[in-house]
């Protein structure tokens, strides 16, 4: 499954997306996998939110079937 990356995470990992096997995995497990693959992006990954089919989900969310879209998004602050 293609996982979309945005903002500083996209820049840090030098890619717009990454392929990850998500079935029967939790969001927390996927984040841990990304940390292991991209240790220099650990802080960004840990602070990121995950949206599944345009709905935010928590780290305990488990993928029982493959969604249409997964995005990892850094928190946004405005002024």
C-alpha positions, 0 to 999 in steps of 0.5 A: 500500500502506498503511504503518502508523506507530506511537509517536513516528513516528505523532505526528510525522507526525500520521497512523496510516498513509501510502500508498506504492507499494512494488512493486520498492522496497527498505525503504531506498528507502521510508524515503528517500521518507518522509524526503523527504515528512516531513523533520522526522521524519528522525531517527525514520525513520532509527532505525525498524525495518520489519516486513513481515507481522509479520517484521522486515526490513532496509533491503535487503529488496525488495518483489517482491509486495505484502504484507498488512501493512507497519509502521514501528516505533521501537526500544523500550527498557524498564526 
